[in-house]
Amino acid sequence: MKIVVLVKEVPDTYGDRKLSLETGLADRGASERVIDEIGERALEVALSYADAHEGTEVVVLSMASGDAAATVRKGLAMGAGSAVQVVDEGLLGADLGLTAQVLAAALQRTGFDLVIGGNLSTDGSGGVIPVMVAELLNVPAATMLNSVEIGEGTVSGVRATDGGTVTVEAELPAVISITEALPDARFPNFKGIMAAKKKPFETITLEDLGIDPHSTEWSRSIVIGLGEKPPREAGVKITDEGDAGEKLAAFLIENRLA
């Protein structure tokens, strides 16, 4: 069994999040950069299976800038056997479509039986990458899973719905995404940190994948305008002088809240 886990470097959720007003891109130097927590949980699913099934190969895959290597390497310290990172200047500001295209191509190059990702990143919050990747790979997608059971040739799990829960199952190879209902990830220990330095870590480019980020074959989304969030202003205070209801109604109508 070869399990590839999609991980992403994001700004620490406990730090500041800022956009560059010049480029429209996230300022990733504004706070500490870490592996997204949901990606760590996805890796924990793979590692827990590998702990119980000898011969399982776990690979972490990421698309990030070159200086994210140290962050991605944490996945190796946690227990993954190898890592693949796609690094290319042509990916600066990549939209969801290009991201999915690159990850799908990298997965085809690496090979996989099962791909595990998080349902929603804490920076872009697109929530569609796993299913887009599955579509490009032409394999089943089982998304938003609150539990995961990996079997012989199948993967299944439970997904919450508005009216209850539903159990879904897919034949391998497949792509799944998990939610925060899955267990927290393990912490790397000293042995794992030292071992990570010797594990295979491959860096590939768009040329290696045969992808032109400027190709007109795919439509791309770009930022065409950006403005800084205005400072917070004092709220409106309504004093009841017998006409508070009328004042409140007028305020709601004026602000298009009614």
C-alpha positions as CSV (number, residue, x, y, z in Angstrom):
1,M,0.0,0.0,0.0
2,K,1.3,3.4,-1.0
3,I,-0.3,6.3,0.7
4,V,0.4,9.9,-0.4
5,V,-0.6,12.7,2.0
6,L,-1.1,16.2,0.7
7,V,0.4,18.8,3.1
8,K,0.5,22.5,2.9
9,E,2.6,25.2,4.6
10,V,0.4,28.0,6.0
11,P,0.8,31.0,8.3
12,D,0.4,30.0,11.9
13,T,-3.3,30.4,12.8
14,Y,-2.2,32.0,16.1
15,G,-0.2,34.7,14.3
16,D,-1.0,37.6,12.1
17,R,-2.4,37.1,8.6
18,K,-1.8,39.7,6.1
19,L,-2.0,40.3,2.3
20,S,0.6,42.1,0.4
21,L,-1.1,45.2,-1.1
22,E,1.5,45.1,-3.9
23,T,1.0,41.6,-5.1
24,G,-2.3,40.6,-3.6
25,L,-0.7,37.4,-2.2
26,A,-0.5,36.2,1.3
27,D,2.4,37.6,3.2
28,R,3.8,34.4,4.5
29,G,6.6,36.1,6.4
30,A,4.1,37.9,8.6
31,S,4.0,35.0,11.1
32,E,5.6,31.6,11.7
33,R,4.9,29.1,8.9
34,V,3.7,25.6,9.8
35,I,2.2,22.5,8.3
36,D,-1.6,23.1,8.2
37,E,-3.1,21.2,11.2
38,I,-5.6,19.4,9.0
39,G,-2.7,18.1,6.9
40,E,-1.0,16.8,10.0
41,R,-4.3,15.0,10.9
42,A,-4.3,13.5,7.4
43,L,-0.8,12.3,7.9
44,E,-1.7,10.8,11.2
45,V,-4.4,8.7,9.5
46,A,-1.7,7.3,7.1
47,L,0.9,6.7,9.8
48,S,-1.6,5.0,12.1
49,Y,-2.4,2.6,9.2
50,A,1.3,2.1,8.5
51,D,2.0,1.3,12.2
52,A,-0.5,-1.6,12.0
53,H,0.3,-2.8,8.4
54,E,4.0,-3.6,7.7
55,G,5.1,-2.7,4.2
56,T,3.0,0.4,3.9
57,E,4.8,3.3,2.2
58,V,3.8,6.9,3.3
59,V,4.8,9.8,1.2
60,V,4.2,13.5,1.9
61,L,3.5,15.7,-1.1
62,S,3.5,19.5,-1.1
63,M,3.5,22.4,-3.5
64,A,5.4,25.3,-1.9
65,S,8.3,27.7,-2.2
66,G,11.8,26.4,-1.7
67,D,12.1,27.8,1.8
68,A,9.2,25.6,2.9
69,A,11.4,22.5,2.8
70,A,12.0,22.6,6.6
71,T,8.3,22.7,7.2
72,V,7.6,19.8,4.9
73,R,10.4,17.8,6.5
74,K,8.4,17.8,9.7
75,G,6.2,15.2,8.0
76,L,9.3,13.0,7.7
77,A,10.1,13.5,11.3
78,M,6.6,12.5,12.2
79,G,7.1,9.2,10.4
80,A,6.6,9.5,6.7
81,G,9.1,7.5,4.6
82,S,9.8,10.1,1.9
83,A,8.7,13.6,0.7
84,V,8.1,15.2,-2.7
85,Q,8.0,19.0,-3.0
86,V,7.0,20.9,-6.2
87,V,8.9,24.2,-6.3
88,D,8.7,26.6,-9.2
89,E,8.6,30.4,-9.5
90,G,5.8,29.9,-12.1
91,L,3.5,28.7,-9.2
92,L,3.6,32.1,-7.4
93,G,0.0,33.0,-6.8
94,A,-1.3,29.7,-8.3
95,D,-5.1,29.4,-8.2
96,L,-7.1,26.3,-7.3
97,G,-7.1,25.0,-10.8
98,L,-3.4,25.2,-11.3
99,T,-2.7,23.8,-7.8
100,A,-4.9,20.8,-8.5
101,Q,-3.3,20.3,-11.9
102,V,0.2,20.3,-10.4
103,L,-0.7,18.0,-7.5
104,A,-2.4,15.5,-9.9
105,A,0.6,15.4,-12.2
106,A,2.9,14.9,-9.2
107,L,0.8,12.1,-8.0
108,Q,0.8,10.4,-11.4
109,R,4.6,10.7,-11.3
110,T,5.0,9.4,-7.8
111,G,2.3,6.7,-7.9
112,F,-0.3,6.0,-5.2
113,D,-2.9,3.6,-3.9
114,L,-4.5,6.2,-1.7
115,V,-4.3,10.0,-1.5
116,I,-5.3,11.7,1.8
117,G,-5.8,15.4,2.2
118,G,-7.5,17.8,4.6
119,N,-11.0,19.1,3.8
120,L,-10.1,22.8,4.2
121,S,-6.9,24.7,4.5
122,T,-6.6,27.5,7.0
123,D,-5.3,30.1,4.6
124,G,-7.1,29.7,1.2
125,S,-10.1,27.8,2.6
126,G,-11.0,26.6,-0.9
127,G,-12.2,23.2,0.2
128,V,-12.1,21.7,-3.3
129,I,-8.6,20.6,-4.0
130,P,-9.1,16.8,-3.1
131,V,-12.1,16.4,-5.4
132,M,-10.4,18.4,-8.2
133,V,-7.4,16.2,-8.0
134,A,-9.5,13.1,-8.0
135,E,-11.3,14.3,-11.1
136,L,-8.0,15.0,-12.9
137,L,-6.7,11.5,-11.9
138,N,-10.0,9.9,-12.9
139,V,-10.3,8.1,-9.5
140,P,-13.1,8.0,-6.9
141,A,-13.3,10.8,-4.3
142,A,-14.6,10.3,-0.7
143,T,-14.5,13.6,0.9
144,M,-15.3,15.3,4.3
145,L,-14.8,12.1,6.2
146,N,-15.2,12.1,10.0
147,S,-13.7,8.6,10.2
148,V,-11.6,6.5,7.9
149,E,-11.3,2.7,7.4
150,I,-8.7,1.5,5.0
151,G,-9.3,-2.1,3.8
152,E,-8.0,-4.5,1.2
153,G,-8.7,-2.6,-2.0
154,T,-11.2,-0.2,-0.5
155,V,-11.4,2.9,1.7
156,S,-14.5,3.9,3.6
157,G,-15.6,6.4,6.1
158,V,-18.5,8.4,7.7
159,R,-19.5,11.8,6.4
160,A,-21.8,14.1,8.4
161,T,-24.9,15.5,6.6
162,D,-27.6,18.0,7.6
163,G,-29.9,15.2,8.5
164,G,-27.5,12.7,10.0
165,T,-24.5,10.7,8.7
166,V,-23.8,8.6,5.6
167,T,-21.2,5.9,5.1
168,V,-19.3,6.1,1.9
169,E,-16.9,3.6,0.3
170,A,-14.6,3.8,-2.7
171,E,-12.3,1.3,-4.5
172,L,-8.6,2.0,-4.6
173,P,-6.9,3.9,-6.0
174,A,-8.8,6.8,-4.6
175,V,-8.6,10.3,-3.0
176,I,-10.1,11.1,0.3
177,S,-10.3,14.2,2.5
178,I,-10.7,14.2,6.3
179,T,-12.2,16.7,8.8
180,E,-11.0,17.8,12.2
181,A,-13.0,15.0,13.8
182,L,-10.0,12.8,13.1
183,P,-7.4,12.5,15.9
184,D,-4.6,15.0,16.5
185,A,-1.3,14.3,14.9
186,R,1.6,12.8,16.9
187,F,4.6,14.9,17.8
188,P,7.9,14.2,16.2
189,N,10.4,12.7,18.7
190,F,14.1,13.1,18.7
191,K,14.7,9.9,16.9
192,G,12.2,10.9,14.2
193,I,13.8,14.3,13.8
194,M,17.3,12.8,13.3
195,A,16.0,10.1,11.0
196,A,14.2,12.7,8.8
197,K,17.6,14.2,7.7
198,K,18.4,11.0,5.9
199,K,15.0,10.2,4.3
200,P,14.5,10.7,0.6
201,F,13.3,14.3,-0.2
202,E,12.7,15.0,-3.9
203,T,12.3,18.5,-5.3
204,I,10.7,18.7,-8.7
205,T,9.7,21.6,-11.0
206,L,6.9,22.3,-13.5
207,E,9.2,21.2,-16.3
208,D,9.6,17.8,-14.6
209,L,5.8,17.6,-14.7
210,G,5.4,18.9,-18.2
211,I,3.1,21.8,-17.1
212,D,3.1,25.3,-18.5
213,P,1.5,27.6,-15.9
214,H,0.7,30.2,-18.6
215,S,-1.0,27.8,-21.0
216,T,-4.3,29.0,-22.4
217,E,-5.6,25.5,-22.2
218,W,-6.7,26.2,-18.6
219,S,-8.5,29.3,-17.4
220,R,-6.8,31.0,-14.5
221,S,-8.0,33.2,-11.7
222,I,-6.0,36.3,-10.9
223,V,-6.3,39.2,-8.4
224,I,-7.2,42.4,-10.2
225,G,-7.8,44.6,-7.2
226,L,-7.0,44.8,-3.5
227,G,-7.5,47.3,-0.7
228,E,-6.6,47.4,2.9
229,K,-9.4,46.7,5.4
230,P,-10.8,50.0,6.7
231,P,-10.3,50.8,10.4
232,R,-13.1,49.8,12.7
233,E,-15.5,52.6,13.4
234,A,-17.7,53.2,16.4
235,G,-21.2,51.7,16.3
236,V,-24.5,53.6,16.2
237,K,-26.2,54.1,19.6
238,I,-29.9,54.4,19.6
239,T,-31.5,56.1,22.6
240,D,-35.1,55.2,23.2
241,E,-37.2,58.4,23.2
242,G,-40.4,56.7,22.2
243,D,-39.2,56.2,18.7
244,A,-36.4,53.6,19.1
245,G,-38.3,51.1,17.0
246,E,-38.5,53.5,14.1
247,K,-34.8,54.5,14.4
248,L,-33.8,50.8,14.5
249,A,-35.9,50.0,11.4
250,A,-34.4,53.0,9.6
251,F,-30.8,51.9,10.5
252,L,-31.5,48.3,9.2
253,I,-32.9,49.6,6.0
254,E,-30.1,52.1,5.4
255,N,-27.5,49.4,5.9
256,R,-29.5,46.8,3.8
257,L,-29.9,44.6,6.8
258,A,-33.7,44.3,6.4
